[in-house]
Amino acid sequence: MQSVLTVGAVVAAYVMGSVPFGVLIVRISTGLDLRHLHSGRTGGTNAMRAAGLWAGAGTALADALKGAGAVWLARGLTGGMAWVEVLAGLAAVLGHNYSIFLLERRDGVIRLRGGAGGAPTVGAAFGLWALSPLIVIPLSLLVLMGIGYASVATMSTGLIITAAFTWAARAGYIPGEYIAFGLLVEILLLVALRPNIRRLVDGTERVVGWRARRDRGPSEHD
């Protein structure tokens, strides 16, 4: 029975993560298909580009809740098995990045669309340890503002979570198994952001924040 609950929790987490809130929010607010706008991703950053700040914020919050909800569901079904909670969090991020609801066939190849995984990663970390956003969000924003690349900030999230969870586990606040979430989710983030990594290498990645304002120069924004 326990194995059935474990598999059910992970499968449910993937399905939960697959819900494309960005597509739904942008479609309701603008009538447009987010998959065909800007980067084509379904997360909060692309939703903000397509439909404004509130659409982006709403998408990011909903996507974060997917990750947290997946962990909470696994905890409730299995009675707090740490490894299952970690797998559920990872499954939610995987579902967000490769949504079963956004399956499409192109040139005879089946493809699953989705986002980059940043918001559900933070949400899952919150589900695992409620204090983690107090560390992860400020440090990720610091990376974003300091370096100027949203993709680098997203890629840093898994590493920040790993460091925070390692400290918390050594202090006895969380199970040691939770550290694996940060390490494994970093792999998912890097895989999802391969196009951004190529653009970073080529020097064509889009900059944001103070770097974008600096690069535009005073004549373009004064």
C-alpha positions in Angstrom: 0.0 0.0 0.0 2.8 2.4 0.8 4.4 1.9 -2.6 1.1 2.7 -4.3 0.8 5.9 -2.3 4.4 6.8 -3.1 3.9 6.3 -6.9 0.6 8.1 -6.7 2.1 11.1 -4.9 4.8 11.5 -7.5 2.5 11.1 -10.5 0.0 13.5 -8.9 2.9 16.0 -8.4 3.8 15.8 -12.1 0.2 16.3 -13.2 -0.1 19.2 -10.7 3.1 20.8 -12.0 1.9 20.4 -15.6 -1.0 22.8 -15.2 0.0 25.7 -17.5 -1.2 28.7 -15.4 0.7 31.1 -17.6 -1.1 30.0 -20.7 -4.4 30.2 -18.9 -3.8 33.6 -17.4 -2.5 35.2 -20.6 -5.3 33.7 -22.6 -8.0 35.0 -20.2 -6.4 38.5 -20.0 -5.4 39.0 -23.6 -6.9 36.2 -25.7 -3.4 35.3 -26.9 -1.5 32.0 -26.7 1.6 32.5 -24.6 3.4 29.6 -26.3 3.6 31.8 -29.5 4.8 35.0 -27.8 8.4 36.1 -27.0 10.4 33.1 -25.6 7.4 30.8 -25.9 7.8 29.6 -22.3 4.8 29.4 -20.0 6.3 30.9 -16.8 5.9 34.2 -15.0 8.7 36.1 -16.9 7.2 35.4 -20.3 3.7 36.0 -19.0 4.8 39.4 -17.8 6.3 40.3 -21.2 3.1 39.2 -22.9 0.4 40.6 -20.6 2.0 42.9 -18.0 3.1 42.8 -14.4 0.0 41.4 -12.8 -0.2 38.5 -15.2 3.4 37.7 -14.6 3.1 37.9 -10.8 -0.1 35.8 -10.8 1.6 33.2 -13.0 4.7 33.1 -10.8 2.6 32.7 -7.6 0.4 30.0 -9.1 3.5 28.1 -10.4 5.1 28.4 -7.0 2.0 27.0 -5.4 2.2 24.0 -7.7 5.6 23.1 -6.3 4.6 23.6 -2.7 1.3 21.8 -3.2 3.0 18.8 -4.6 5.3 18.5 -1.6 2.4 19.0 0.8 0.4 16.3 -1.0 3.2 13.8 -0.8 3.7 14.6 2.9 0.0 14.0 3.6 -0.2 10.7 1.6 3.0 9.2 2.9 3.2 10.5 6.4 6.3 12.5 5.9 8.7 10.3 3.9 11.5 12.8 3.1 12.6 11.1 -0.1 9.0 11.0 -1.5 8.6 14.7 -0.7 11.9 15.4 -2.6 10.7 13.3 -5.6 7.3 15.1 -5.6 9.0 18.5 -5.7 11.1 17.4 -8.6 8.2 15.9 -10.4 6.3 19.2 -10.1 9.2 21.1 -11.6 9.5 18.4 -14.4 5.7 18.8 -15.1 6.0 22.5 -15.3 9.0 22.3 -17.7 7.4 19.5 -19.8 3.7 19.7 -19.4 1.5 16.8 -20.4 -1.2 19.3 -21.1 1.0 21.1 -23.7 1.9 18.1 -25.8 2.3 18.9 -29.5 3.6 17.1 -32.6 6.0 19.0 -34.9 7.6 17.4 -37.9 6.6 14.0 -36.6 8.3 14.6 -33.3 6.2 14.7 -30.1 7.2 17.6 -27.8 6.2 18.8 -24.4 6.2 22.5 -23.8 6.5 24.4 -20.6 8.6 26.9 -18.6 12.1 27.0 -17.1 11.1 25.8 -13.6 12.2 28.7 -11.4 8.9 29.4 -9.6 7.9 25.8 -8.9 11.5 25.2 -7.7 11.1 28.0 -5.1 7.6 26.7 -4.3 8.8 23.2 -3.7 11.6 24.4 -1.5 9.0 26.3 0.5 7.0 23.1 0.8 10.0 21.3 2.1 11.2 24.0 4.5 8.9 27.0 5.1 11.8 29.4 5.9 13.7 28.7 2.7 12.2 31.6 0.6 13.6 34.0 3.1 17.0 32.9 1.9 16.4 31.8 -1.7 14.4 34.8 -3.0 16.7 37.6 -1.7 19.8 35.9 -2.9 18.3 35.1 -6.3 17.2 38.7 -6.7 20.7 39.8 -5.7 22.1 37.6 -8.5 19.5 39.0 -10.9 20.3 42.6 -10.1 24.0 42.1 -9.9 24.5 40.1 -13.1 21.5 41.3 -15.1 20.4 37.9 -16.6 17.1 36.3 -15.5 18.4 33.0 -16.8 21.5 33.1 -14.5 19.3 34.0 -11.5 17.1 31.0 -12.3 20.1 28.7 -12.7 21.5 29.9 -9.4 18.3 28.9 -7.5 19.2 25.2 -7.2 22.6 26.0 -5.9 21.3 28.5 -3.4 18.7 25.9 -2.2 21.5 23.3 -1.9 23.6 25.6 0.3 20.6 26.6 2.4 19.4 23.1 2.9 22.9 21.8 3.7 23.1 24.4 6.5 19.6 23.7 7.7 20.2 19.9 7.8 23.4 20.3 9.7 21.6 22.5 12.2 18.9 19.9 12.6 16.0 21.9 11.1 15.3 19.6 8.2 16.0 16.0 7.1 19.3 15.5 5.3 17.5 14.0 2.3 16.2 17.4 1.4 19.7 18.5 0.2 19.2 16.2 -2.8 16.3 18.4 -4.0 18.6 21.3 -4.5 21.2 19.2 -6.4 18.8 17.4 -8.6 16.6 20.4 -9.4 19.7 22.3 -10.5 20.1 19.7 -13.2 16.5 20.2 -14.3 17.0 24.0 -14.4 20.2 23.7 -16.5 18.5 21.3 -19.0 15.5 23.6 -19.4 17.8 26.7 -19.9 20.1 25.2 -22.5 19.0 27.8 -25.1 19.8 30.6 -22.6 23.1 29.1 -21.9 24.0 29.1 -25.6 23.0 32.7 -25.8 25.1 33.6 -22.7 28.1 32.0 -24.4 27.3 33.9 -27.6 26.8 37.1 -25.8 23.2 37.5 -27.1 21.3 36.8 -23.9 18.8 39.5 -22.9 19.8 41.7 -20.0 17.5 43.2 -17.4 17.6 45.6 -14.5 20.3 48.2 -14.2 22.4 46.6 -16.9 19.6 47.0 -19.4 19.2 50.6 -18.5 23.0 51.2 -18.7 23.2 49.5 -22.1 20.3 51.6 -23.5 22.0 54.8 -22.5 20.4 58.0 -21.2 19.0 59.1 -24.6 16.7 56.1 -24.7 15.1 56.4 -21.3 15.4 60.0 -20.1 
